[in-house]
């Protein structure tokens, strides 16, 4: 296989922040999961139906979402995220 040519990352998906998680080990994950219930981790998600994927992307690009956008295939799944 040939190398992937270099290009600016931001043109790929328009993400604002790139974070590397490649250096985490299984033990790191286990230690974090053991610690997580002891600290106030608060996650924020905004659920979008799959048909609104373009709206979700635009909301992310424009900074209207604080947290993560989640695409769901059907309405049964969306209630488990809220």
HELIX and SHEET records of a PDB file:
HELIX    1   1 UNK A   10  UNK A   13  1                                   4    
HELIX    2   2 UNK A   26  UNK A   36  1                                  11    
HELIX    3   3 UNK A   50  UNK A   52  5                                   3    
HELIX    4   4 UNK A   53  UNK A   61  1                                   9    
HELIX    5   5 UNK A   75  UNK A   81  1                                   7    
SHEET    1   A 2 UNK A  45  UNK A  49  0                                        
SHEET    2   A 2 UNK A  68  UNK A  72  1                                        
END                                                                             
